[in-house]
Amino acid sequence: MTSAVRFDPELVRRHDRLGPRYTSYPTAVQFHEGFGEREYRAAAQASNTDADRPLSLYVHIPFCSSPCFYCGCNKVVTRSVERADVYLERLDREVALQASLFARSRPIEQLHFGGGTPTFLTHSQLESVVASLDRHFGLNNDSLREYSIEIDPRTVGFETLALLRALGFNRMSVGVQDCDPDVQRAVNRFQPPEEILRVIQQARQLGFGSVSVDLIYGLPLQTLGSFERTLDTVLTARPDRLAVYGYAHMPQLFKPQKRIKVEQLPTSDTRLELLGLTIGKLTDAGYVYVGMDHFALPDDELVRALGEGHLHRNFQGYSTRAHCDLVGLGVSSIGKIGNSYAQNAKTLPEYYAAIESGRLAVQRGLWLNDDDILRRDVIQNLMCHGIIDFDAVSSRHSIDFKKYFASELGRLTQFVGDGLATIDERRIEATPAGRLLIRNIAMTFDAYLGTAEARPVFSKAI
């Protein structure tokens, strides 16, 4: 598939609708409490039939010292590091419980600390968590490992970055969102650009192999001029990757967003202009559009995976390790083991109660049936590569693709007519204009969307 992308504002307006981001299929909306600890243990045991199959660990650190008003993450706002001590003691117990389910021979290829704010933790707390993971799972010193952590530039100095590097982290994601002081004050996240650039420069000095920057368009008080200055500032640091998300205003789900003044949000037309600006600016600067919100330099691992056909998408976004089982650790975390998904309890009291009773904190999840597995394959291929090869899918799943998906192929004609996709006897392929709206094309193959779409849980495509 070509990595080209074309921004067509009229097509985006026509197709900008609510829909999943497809970090999984089925999406988390379909998870249910009929899948619990017993089912998770069975999935873990079955996964050990391949004792060399690598693992990916996700560790959720929920604490933040202050709320960012745009945030939709599961978090606990506090300035008390003692609250983190209580959490980490339970997390250590969960790590031990989870590790006992998996063969010790399985290498940990990926590790990701997310939040909240992982760098809320003190140095000794960070050391404690990594030591627990190493003690129970056995961490990997291989140069090909991908051990990443989300960084709030306001919370780290050189000493913290040096500690993270010594603990084995070799990638980081820096939360920037916007560099304009008025926008920062409107979302309660003030951080001088010099602080952001310092963190990136020091990370490189310390040998971090990849630095990613997160930005958000559609925030209150953003203008084309202010966001162009943000992009220019960030580009001076030449990060390896950028993730530029569209702000989804859903205060009915995320309470901090109620403190955002709706009248200060950009209009839908301005949002489109911000997106067009971003695509033009980053591609002109030499970045490759990977998909959805992600851009990367041409020699980045994501771009190589895109070109070689093994790009993957999971709960952390785009990845290159489709072969890994994902173990979720900590409150609200989500994992994927074999053909199952599992999510931990979403609140600290529920999470603590499970761990203190000696149980796993798995509260809900899903076994995938054959149709789920087939549709996941189709949607993954669309989201990651923009192509569905009929014969390849038919062979993998012992079906006749065109018969099985006859109604879906009929519904795709609207995208073909608008120049977002092409269909011939062998495959479906998104066009450069269609890559921006790939979620919409993927939604055609979502068997659950009719039952879930009425719920206010999805963001707009743009």
N, C-alpha and C positions, 0 to 999 in steps of 0.2 A: 504494500500500500504506500502511496506517496505520503510524505509528511506535510504536504502543502495544506494550508487552511485559507479559506476565503471568507471574509466578513461581509455579509449582505444584510444590511439593517432591515430591509423590508421582509425578507424571509424570516429573520429572527422574530420580528413583530408578529408575523402570521403564526408562528409555531411555538411561541414562548408560553408554555403551559406548565402546570404543576406536575411533578413526576419524581421518581426515585433517582438517587445518584448511583445506584447499583454498585455499592461497595460489597454487596452480597446479592445473591438471588437464591431463594426467595429473600426479600428484604426483612429487616428486623420487625416490621409491622406484623409479619406472620408468625413470629416466635410465640410460643404458648407455654403455660406452666405444666402441661402434660409431659414435657421434656424436662427432666430434673437430674438429680445426682446419679440415680441408677442408670439412666440412659447415657449420661456422659461417661460414666465408668465403663460401660459396655463399648462405647465408641473408642475410648482410649485403649482399651485392651485389644480391640480388633486392629487398631492402627499399629500395634507392636508386631504384627506379623512380618512387617518390613523393619527389622531392628536397626537398619541404617538410614531410615527415612529421616531427614533433618527436621528440626523443630524451629519455630519462630516464637519468641516470647514477647507479649505485650504487657507492660506494667503500668497501671493507672495510678498516678499520684494526684489526688483530687484537690489539693489545697492551693489557694491563691490568697495573697495578702490584701488585695482589693479587687472589686468586680470590674471587668470590662463590659460596658453596657451591651455591646453587640453579641456577646458570647452565648453559645448554645450548648457548651460542654457541661458534663456532670462535674460539679465543683463544690468546694466548701470554702467560704470566705472567712479567713481568720488570720490573726497575726501571732498566734500561739504555736510555737514549734513543739510544745509539749503535746498538743493534739496529734501532731504527726507521729510522735513516739508511740502513742496508743495505737494508731493505725498501722505503723510498721511492725509492731509486735504481732498483730493479727495477720498482716501480710506474710511475715516469716512463716507462720503456721500454715497458711494457705500454700505457700511455695513448697513446703515439705509434703503436704497432702497431694498436690498436683504432681510433683516430681516422682512420687512413689508409683504413679500410674503408668509412667513411660520408661521404656528400656534406657538404661544409663548410656548405652552405646550410641544413642541418637544425638548427633551433633547439633549444637545451637548455632545455626547459621545467621539468624536474625535476632536482634533484641531492640525493642523500642520502648522508651519511657515517654508517656504522654500525660496529659492532664486536662484541667488544672495547670499547675506550674511545677514541673519536676524540680526546677532549681529553687523552689521554695525551701527544699530540704537543706539542712546544714551539711557541712562536709562529713561529719561523723555519721549522719543519717544516710547520706548517699553511699558511703563506704559500707554501711551495714546492709543496705538492700543488695548491692552488688555481691557482697560476700555471701549473703543468703542464697542468691541465685547460683553462684559458683559452687557452693557447698552441696546444694541439692541437685542441680541439673548438670553442673560442669560446663563452664563457659569456654568459648573457643578463642584461641589466640591466632587463628589462621588469618592471613592477610586479606583473604577474600570475604571475611565476615562482614556483616552490615549491622553495626551496633550504633543506634542513633538515639538522640534525646532532643526534646523540644526545649528551646532556650527563650527565656524572657530577658532581654538585654539589661533591663533595670535591676536584675537580681544577681548578676554575675560580674566578677572581676577576673583579672588574669589568674589568680590563685585557684578560683573555682574551675575555670576552663582547663587549667593544668591538671587539676585533680581528675576531672572527667576523662581527659586523655589518658591519664595513668590508670584509670579504672577500666580502660578498654574501649571507650566510645571513640569511634572514628568518623561519625557523621553527626551533623546537627541541623536542626531546623530553627531558624530565628524568627520569632514573632515580631513583625514590624507593623503591618496593617496599613499605616499611613504616616507620613513624616510631617504633615502640616500641623502646626500647633493648635489651630482652631478646631480642626477635625479631632485631634487627639483629646482636647478638653471635652468635646461633645460626647466622646465615647469613654471618658475617664481612663485614658491610657496615655499619659504624657511621657515621652522619651525623646530627648534631643537626638537629631540625626547623627551627631558625632559619637554618641554612645553606641548606636547601632553599628556604625562603620568600625568603631574600635573593636567590638566583639568579633566581627567577621575577620578583621586583620589579625587579631590575636589567635583566633582559631586556626588560621592558616599557618601562622608562625609555629604553633604547637603540633602541626602535622595532621589536623583533621582532613580527611581525604575528600569530603564533600560538605559543602555548606549550602543550605536551602533557605530561601526567604519567603515568608508568607505575607501576602498583601490582600486587602479587601477593597473592592470597588462598590459604590452604592452607599457609603457611610454618610452620616449627616454632615452638611456643609462642604462636601466635596464638590469641586468644580473641575473642568477639564484642565485648567491651568494649574491648580494645586496638585492634581494627581499626576500630571506630567512632571512636575518638580519632584514628586515622590519617586517616580520611576527613574528619573535622571539621577537622583541621589543614590538609589539602590544600585543602579547600573555601574556607578563608579567603583563599586566593590566587586563587580563581576562574579556574583554568586553562581554556583554550579547549576542550581535549579531555582525556579520561582514557581510558587503556587499562588495564583491570583483568583480569589474566590469572589463571587457575587454575594453581597450581604442579603440574607433572607430575614425579613422582619416578621417574626412570628411571636409577638409578646404573649399570646395566649398559651404558648408552650414554654417560653423562656422569660422568667420574671424580670431579669435585669434589663431586657429590651423595653420594658415599660417606661424606663427613664430616658429613652431616646425620644426627642421631639419629632413627631411625624412630619411637621411642616418644614423641618430642616433636611429631610431626606431628598436626594436628587429625584427628579421626575423620571418616568420611564424612558423618555427620549434621551435625557442626560446619561442614564445608566448605559444605554446602547452606545452613546458616544464614548463613554469611559471604556467600554469593552473594546470598541474599535481602536481607540487610542492605544490601549494596552497591547493588542495583537500587533498593530503596526510597529509600535516602538520596540517591542521585544524581538520580533522577527527581523527588523532592520538591524538590530544589535547583534544578530547572529544566533539567536536562540531558536530551537526547534520546538514546534507545538507538538507535545506528546499526546495530549488529549484532555478533555474536560478543562480543568483550570491550570494544567501543568505545562511548563516550558523548561527546557534544559539545553545546556551547551552541546554541540554536536558530538563530543567525545564522551558524554555522560553515559553511564550504564543504562539508564532508561531509554535513551535514544538508540543505543545499540540493540537493546531488547526489542524496541519497536521495529527496527530494520530487520532483525533476525526472526521475528514472529513469535517471541516468547514473553512479551510483556504481559503482566498480570495485574489484576485489580483486587484489593482487599480493603479491610476496614481502615487502613492507614492511607489509602489512595492507591496510586500506581506503584508497582513493585516488580521485581524480577525473579522472585522466588516462589513460583506457583507450586513447586513440589513440596513445600514445607507444610506441616500441620501447624496451626496457630493456637497457642495456649494463652488465654486471657487471664491475667492476674490482677486482683484488686477490685474495688467496688465498681460496678457497672460494666466491667470489661467484657468484650466479646471474643470468643475463640471459634476456630473452625477445625474440627478433627474428622478426617475422612469425609463422609457424606452427612455431616451434622454441623449445626451451629449451636453455640451455648452462650448465654449471657449471665453474668453474676448479678446478685442483688444490687439494686440501684441506689439504696440509701445506706448510710453507715450503720444505723441500728440493725437493719436486716442482715447486712454483711457481717457485722460483729457477732450477732446471735448465731449464725450458721457456723462460723469458724470456732467460736468458743464452745460449741457443742460437739466439735470434732468432725463436722460435716463440711463438704465442699459448699461453696457459696452459690453454686449454679441454681438459678431461680426459674429460668425459662430457656427454651431453645427449639430445635426443630430437627427431625430426621428428614432428609430429602428423599422423595420417591423418585421413580424412574423418570417421570415427566419433569420434575424439578431439575434433575441432573442434566437432562437433555437441554432444557431451556437455559439453565445456567451456562452451559457450554456455548450456546448460541449468543447469549447476551454478553458473556465475557469476550467472545471474539469480536463482536460489534464494538464494545466499549474500548477494547484495547487495540484493535487493528482495523476496525471499520469494514470488515469483510466477513461474509459467510460463504464458505465453499460447500455446496450442496453434497457432493460426493463424499467429502471428508467427514462431514457430520453424519451422513447416512451410514458410513462405514463404522464410525466409532460407536454408534448407538443402535445399529441393526434396524434402521427404518428407511423408508422412502421419504426424503425430506419434503419434496414437493407435494406429496399426498398428505403427509402428517401436518404440514403447515399451510395447507391450501387457503384457508381463510385469512391467515396472516399475510400471505403473499398478495392476496387481493387488496388488503388494507394498505399495503405499502405503495399502491399506485399513486396516492396523494403526494408521497415524498418523491417519487419518480417524476411526476408531473411538475413539481416545483424545482427540479434539478438538484435535489438533496441526495439522491441515490440512483444507481443504475441496477437493473436486473436483467440477466440473460439466462441461458439454459444451464449455466454452471454455477453462478454465484450472485450474491448481492454485494454491492460495494458502495460505501458512502463517498460522495464527491467532496472536494475541498470545502464547499459551502455546507455540505451535510455533516462534516466532522464537528462543527460547532454545535449541532443539534442532534448529536448521536444518541443522547438520552431518549429523544422522541422516537427515533427509529427503533431503539431497543425496547421501548415500551410496547411496541406492537406484539412482542413475543412474551409479554408478562401475563401469565394466566390469572394472577391475583389482582391485577390493577383495578378491575371493575368493582371489587368489593372494598378495596382500601382507599380508592381515590377520593371518596367523599370525606374522609377524615383529614383534618388540617395538619398533616404530618410531613408533607413534601414541599420542597422549595420549587420555584420556577426554574426552567431550564437555563435562562439567562438572568 
